[in-house]
Amino acid sequence: MKIKLLAILLLFTCVSNAQELSKEDVKKEVVRLLDSINKVKLPETKSGGGIEEHWYDKISLRGYAQIRYNGLFSTNDKITCDQCDRSWGTTSTAPDAKANNGLFIRRARLVFSGQVHPNVFFYFQPDFASSPVTGIQNFVQIRDLYFDLSFDKKREYRVRVGQSKIPYGFENMQSSSQRLTLDRADGINSSIANERDLGIIFYWAPAEIRKRFAMLVNDGYKGSGDYGVLAFGVYNGQIANKIDANRDLNVVARVSYPFVIGSQIIEPGIQAYNGKWAFTDEISTGVIVNDPKYVKDQRVGATFVLYPRPFGIQTEYNIGTGPRYNPATNRVDETDLDGGYVLLNYKWDLKKQHIYPFAKFQYYDGGKKYEKDARSYVVRDYEFGVEWQPIKAFELTAEYVIADRTFEDSARPINRQEGNLLRLQVQFNF
């Protein structure tokens, strides 16, 4: 109707100055124009009115980026953490090696997601700041690409197919955009590098608890996100973006439930996985591995989270068996491992601003199967920091680290490093 009225108005405006047209001519022109408009086919509509929705109308786009600087007050440039941040310290074995601690794009991620069908949800997250090797930065890499197939209207039962986070550990599930400390703890994160692999995972959670998981993220309580109350499944066991190197699938299971107790919310959990690790190009010449395709890789861990309302506690610990380099024999053995962390935090709301002071201690004694020669580690780190969110789109984190790390491989059979540094990060959410 609005189109018709607009057309009539334009017509009368055009003919108002055309004195040679009679009133009868104007009437005929109006009738002709209305007849033409009525023949135009409008978009199909639903019975309730409105334009028909398509699957691509439901796709959302968001993202975040992190920029770091690790060059302040460093007392020992030989302290490094390959799984954490490759701009921290130096990987050179030279006695006089210096770190190249310049500005560093840690993450640059876009997230495409949407409920494209009542029973199908998709999620695609590329990272534009991936680092395939030390010194090479800002490559594009798939982080997540998965589809959730649900079996009921409330989507309480679903199967996730594709590359996604493997449900092992609260901190591993927690997004880097939500986590307070700049890096995940070695003891838990050494289980699955980049937290992801290709697999098929079943998730179940009541609709009410799924809403609670979302609230713990959206309201600034640093939740882990919705990875179900119960999760179990299989995955390759070779970490993300790598072809599996044996025929053995790893098995994983996790149970976690956020309880409301008065004004507080606690979330205890337990998780475990079992599988075999396959070495490909991670072993140096001369290092002995009995069977590089089938090294035992299994763990079990426990989690306890008291969400910051306003004081919070987050702690995890795990034990298991995995590959580890032995400098005394120059071989990789199957050995016991254990490690975890304790994080204390506080949520201070200052009008619309959020301030999170935190302190963390982490410990790990074991190997890292995805690093050179299943590098041996003993880690005792203290971290003290604060995250400031003046607006939703911007965050600033300052973290002081007191590190004591022993990391040994065939190139560095005796290597214990101690030192301190101040680390800074800005994060933009969009």
Phi, psi and omega in degrees: 000320179297323179295318180297313180298320179296318179297318179296317180298315178297322181295313181293328176295320182290324187267353184298331180262358180269086186294337183287345179274135177275170178297326179293323177294319179297318180299318179297321180295320179297315179298318180296318181294316179297323179295323178292319180296321182294339180276348179288131181275116180276161178302145178296146182236159175283167181299331180274002181095161180094162182286142181299135180276145176244163182299326184284347175288345186260004180277129177252157179228128175212178179181179175203160179221144180234133176236130186239161171219120184247024188256016184260125170059033179285130180260351180204105183285353181275356174281125181223168173208096184301321182286342185269293191203112185282000172264004179263115177073202181224146177266000179291143178266001180294141183300327183256023183294139178244148180282150173256073187270066175270187174296145191216127174277106183281317178215146174213093192238143171242143180237118173254127181206161177175152174272088188281350177206152179308337182242006182228122175242138178237154182214126181225120181230103171271153175243125183266009181234031180289153181234097182296325176217161180300131178095346178249124190227163173066045169265148177275134181213142176287125172267306180230140168206099184214165179229133175259120176255112182262158187243004180212166184295327180277354180058040177279333179246124182210153175242129180258124181240126178134197178268120184204179177292138176273126187289079176220107177093135179296312183294327176294323179287328183295129180296147176297337177285343180258333188293142179284305180291152185291334180225158176284157181289139181301321186299323179267316185288343176291350178290315184217107180297136183062008172066003191233155174197172180268124184194186176231117186235131174265133178235141172223136172199138175300151182303322180297320181286327175299321176294324179292319175303317180294320180297321182294339174269310187293330182266012172083023180265009175062048178286172181270347187094180186267097174241029173079160169281321177236134177220138171203152181177193180231153178207165186300316182089017183243009185069166188295148173063024174230139178290137179298142186250005171212177184267005183267121174273140174279150178244135182225148176212147181209140174231129182208134184219126178272108181270142172261120179233101185064236178268000184254157174232125176242151179223095172277156179200162175217145182211158179201153171216158180216135179184193178228134181268140179245116176284140176242277181246020184271357185255130178285157177299131179096343178280133187265132171227124184303307178220092187296344181271342187220067176265131184301136181217102184210147181208160170220139184217158179236150183228142169220128180231125166252111186291146186288091179231064000264346181266139183226156176226136176224122182215144178215150176210143177218155176229160179175197179225137180195176180287146180204137179287135177248106183294337181289329183245355181057045180218163175258122181247160168275116184227163174288153177218157175200155179171164179181199184203163171229127180239126173252132181216168183215137179250114181245115180263118180244092190057243180265001179269152178234133179233130183235093169288147180207158174217142185217140170237135177230152181219140174207136176226102183172188179258169173237104190298332184269000175260168185306127177060027185050056189316134181277138182227142161227116188237131171222097184241144171243138180228133178229131183196184178210139173248134182238125177241089179289328176220163185296331186272357186218137176223145176232129179235132173240132185221126177258127186246132170247106191250144172221102188231130170248119179224117191234135172219190184294333179278337181224075184290339176230108189204090173246130183231137177231146179171175183230158173195161176253130182243140181235146176214136168249141180232133177246128178251134181214000000 
